[in-house]
C-alpha cells in the first residue's frame, strides 16, 4: 500500500525526534567540550597538528551552528549576512520573548483574567464568536448579485484548469521562504529546499492527486493560529491580529493556485481594488484620499455638495462568509469541478 506524503512527513518527524534524543545537539554544550579538548591538545606535546586543526574546525562549526540556532530563534528576517556574533540574535530573541509574554487579558465584559488557562478561555470565546457563521438566505445573495455579469472568459478557465506541470510545483516550492514559521508538522521551507531531490517524487505525486481528484488530506490543512499584537502592550483580544501558520505542503498547492490566478486578476477585479493585485499599489488610495480631502477644504462648492466618510474595515477579510465567496466566484464565471 502506497504511503502518502502526510504520513511520510509524520514518520520523518518521529525519526528526527528520536535522533535528537540520542545525540548531543546542544551547540553551547558542544562548544564547551570542544574548547576543553582543544585547550588540552594545545598544552599536550602528544597531540599532533592534524588533531588540533580538526578540533579547531569542529569548534568553528559548533559556533556557526549556535549562531544559526539563535538567528532562527530571533525570527530576524532583515539581516541575512554580515553579523558573525550571536550577541545580536540573543538580544533579539530575548526582546521577542518579553514582548510576546502575555500575563493578563480583558474580556468583552471588562473583566481581567490572568493565567494561561483563563487567557486561553477568553481567546477561544472571542474567536468562536468572531468567526461563527451567520444565517444567510439565498434570496439575500440574489439581491446583492442582481445585474452582475460574468468576467471570467472560457480561455481563462482553460488556463486555470490545465494539468499542473512539474515546473509549476518546483517554482512554488522554492518561492516559499526557507526560514518562515512552520506549520503543525514542524517542517519549514528549508527542509523542502535542501532535500528536494529526495522528496520531490512524493510531493509531485501528492500535488497531482489533489488537482486530479479535488481531495486534500486533512493533515495538510492543519494550522497553528498565531496572534500578533497590533498595539504594545495588548489589553484585549481586539488588540491582536490572528494569522495562520500553515504546513509547507499546503502552501505549495495554494501557491500554485495563486500563481495561476494572479495573471488574470487585473481583468477580473475592479480598478477600485488597489491592494493585492499585480501592478497596483495600495498607496494609490492614500494619494486619492489626500486629493479628495484637499478638494473639500479648498473648494467651497465641493465642500457644500460632497462629504467624506471614514469606515471601519477591521477584520473585513477575516469575517468573509465562505458561502458568499463561493457564490461570488460562481457568478464571476469560474469553473466548477466536482
N, C-alpha and C positions, 0 to 999 in steps of 0.2 A: 504494500500500500504506500502510495506516494505521500511524503510528508510536506505540508505546506510551509510557506515562508514564516508565518507567525509561530508555528511550533518549533521550527529550526532556531529562530531568534530566542525563544524561551529556553531551549536546551543549551544554546550557546551562553546565555547569561548564567545559567546554573554552573556550567563548566568554568567560566571566568571567576565566579564567586568561590568555587572550590579551590581553584588555583591560587586565588588571593589569600585564602585562609592558610594554605600550606606553604606560602612563600613570603619572604620578608619584602614588603613593597613600600614600607615607610622610608622615604628618602632621607629624612632627618636622622633616623637611627642608622641607616646605611652610611651616611656621611661620617658620623661619629666613629663607627667601626673602621672605616677605611682610613680616616685620619690617624687613628691609633696604630693601625697596621703600617701606614706609611712612615710615621714617626719612628716606630720600632725598626723598620727596614733601613731608614736613614742613619740610625745610630748603631746598627749592627754591621760588622765587617763581613759577615757571612752572606748577606743578601747581595744579589747581582744587580747591575744597572738595568737589565731587562725586567727584573721583578719590580724595581722601583718605578720604571716607566709604565708598566702595566697598572700598578696601583694608582699612579697619577691620572692615567686615562680613566680608570674606573671612578675615581673621585670626581673628576671633571664631569663625567656622565651623570653621577649622582646629583651634583649641583644643578646641572641642566634639568634633570627630572624634577627636582624640588622647585625650581623656578617655574617650570611648566605647570606643576600642580597648583601653585599659588596664583599663577596667571589665570588659569581656568576657574579657580575658586573665586577670584576677584570679579569675574564676569566682565573684565575690561575689554572693550572692543576697539577703541580708537588707537591704542598703542600696539602695533604689530611687531615692531623691531626697534632696536636702539637702546633698550634698557637691559643691562645684564646684572641687575641687582634685584633680589626678591624683596627688598625693603618696601619698595613702592607698592607691590602687589599685596604684601602683608597689610599695609595701611588701608588699601582699597577694600580688601576683604573684611577687615575689622570694621571699617566705616559702614559697609553694607550690612553687616551683622547687627550693628547697633541701630541703624536706620530701619531695618526690617523687623526689629523686635517690637511686638505689639503686646502691651500689658493690660490694656483696658479698652472697651468699646461701648458706645452708647447705642441703645436700640431705638426703634421707632417711637417709643413712648417716653424717651428721655432718660431711661434708667441706665446706670453704669454697670457693666458686667466685667468681672476680672477672672483670670484663669483660662487655660486653653479650652477646657470643655465648655465653659459658658460663652466664650468668644466664638467658638465653633458653632454653637447652637444659634447665636444671633446671626451669623453669616448664613447658615443653612436656611433659616426662616426668611431672611431678606431675599435671597436669590430664588427661593421657591416661589415667593410671592411675585418677584420681578419677572420671572420667566414662565409663569403659568399661562397656559393657553386661554385666550378669551373667546367666548362663544360668538362665532361669526356665521351669518347665513349666506347662502349662495346669492340671494337677492341683493344683498348689500354690495357684493363684488360686481354684480351686473350693472349696478348704478355707477360704480367707480369706473368701469371699463366701457361705458357706453360711448360709442363712436371711436373706439380705439382701433387703429389699423395695424396690421402685421408689418413688421420691419425687417424680419429675417428672411432672406431670399433662399430659394432652393439650392443655389450654388454654395451659399454659406453653410447650409445644413450638410451638404455633401462634404465640405471641408472639415466640419466639426465631427462628423461620424465616420470618417475614413479609418482604416486599421492603423493602430499605433505602431510606428516604426521604432526600431531599436535605438536609433539616433535620438529620437524624442525622449526616450526613457533615460538614456545616458546624460543628455543635456539637463534634464530635470534633477537627476541625482547630484551632479557636480555643481548645480546652481545653488543648492542648499548650503548654508554656511556651516563650516566644519565644526565650529565650537558653539553653535547656538544651543540653547537649553533643550535637552532631550525630552521625550515623552515618557510614559509609564514603563516602556520596555528598557529604558536606560541607555539606548544606543544613539549617539549623536551622528551628525553628518560625517565626521572624521572617520568613523568606523566604516561607513559605506565607501568613502573615497579610498581609504588605504587598502581595503580588502575587496575591492570591486571585482577583480579578476576571479576571486574565489566564490563570490556570492551573486554575481550578475545573472547567472542562469536561473537561480531561484527567484530573483527579483523580477526579471523579464517575464518569466512564466506566470508569476502572480499578477502582474500588471495586465498581461494579455488576457488572462482569465477574467479579470474584473471587467474589462471593456467588451469582452465577448458575452459573458453571462449577466453582467449588471449586478453581481452579488459581491459584497465586501465582507471579509472575515471580521466579525465584531472586535477581535483582538487588535486589529489595525486602527480601529476608530476609538480606542480608549484614549482619554486625555487627562492631564492634570490641570486644574484650574489654579492660576497664579494671580494674586491681587497686587496691583501696582498702585501705590498711594499717589493721588493727584495733588495733595497738599501735605505739608510737613509741620506738625505731626497729624496724622489722620485721627479723627474722633468718632466717626460713624462709618457705616458701610457705604454711604453715599460718596465718601471721600476716596473710594477705591475704584480702579478700573480693572475689570477681570479680563484676562487673556487665557487662551487655551494652549497648553504645551502638547502638541501632537507628536505621534510617532513619525519617524522619518519615512517609514513605509507608506503611511497615509499622505505625507507631504508630497511624495513622488507622484502619486495619482492626481492629487489636487493641482500640482504644478503643471502637469501635462494639460489638464483641463483649462487652466488659466492661460497657458501659452497659446492654446488654440483659439481661445475667445478674444484675447486682448487685441488681436489684429483686426477684429470686426466691431469692437465696441464703439469706435468713433462714429460709425454709421447707424448704430442702434440706440445709443444713449443720447439724450437731448443735450444740446450745446450748453444749457444752463448748469449741467453737472460738470464741474471742472476738476474734481478730485478723482484719483484712481483711474484715470483714462490716459492712455499714451498720448503724448504731445499736448497735453493740457496741464495747467498748473493751478493749484488751489489759490495761489497768491493773486491770480487774476480777479478773484472775487473780492479780495481785500481792496484792490485798486478801484474796482467798480463801486464798492461801498463808500470809499473816501470821496469819489467823484459825486456820488448822489448826495452825500451829506454836505459837501461843499456847495452844491447847487441849491439845496434847501436853505442854506444860510445866506448865500449871496444874491439869489434871485427872488425878489418879493413875490412875483406871480406864481412861481412854482411852490414857494413856501405856503401860499394860501390855498393852493389846489391839491397838493400832494402831502403825504406824511410817510415817515419811516417807522417800521416795526422791527423790533429785535425779538426773535423767537428762541425758545429754549429747545435745543436739539439733543439734550442729554440722553444717551443710550438709544438714539433713534434706530441705529442699525442692529443693536443687540436685541431689541424688542420686536424685530420684524417677524410677523407670523409666517411659518413655513407654507401654510395653505395659500396665503396671499402671494408669496414668492413663486410658488408653483403655478398659480393662475396667471401671474404676470408673464412668465416665460411661455406658457401655452398661448396666451393672446399675442405675444410678440412673434410667434411662429416657429419657436424652437422645436426640433423633432422629438417625438415621444417614442421611446424604445421600451418594450415590455419584455 
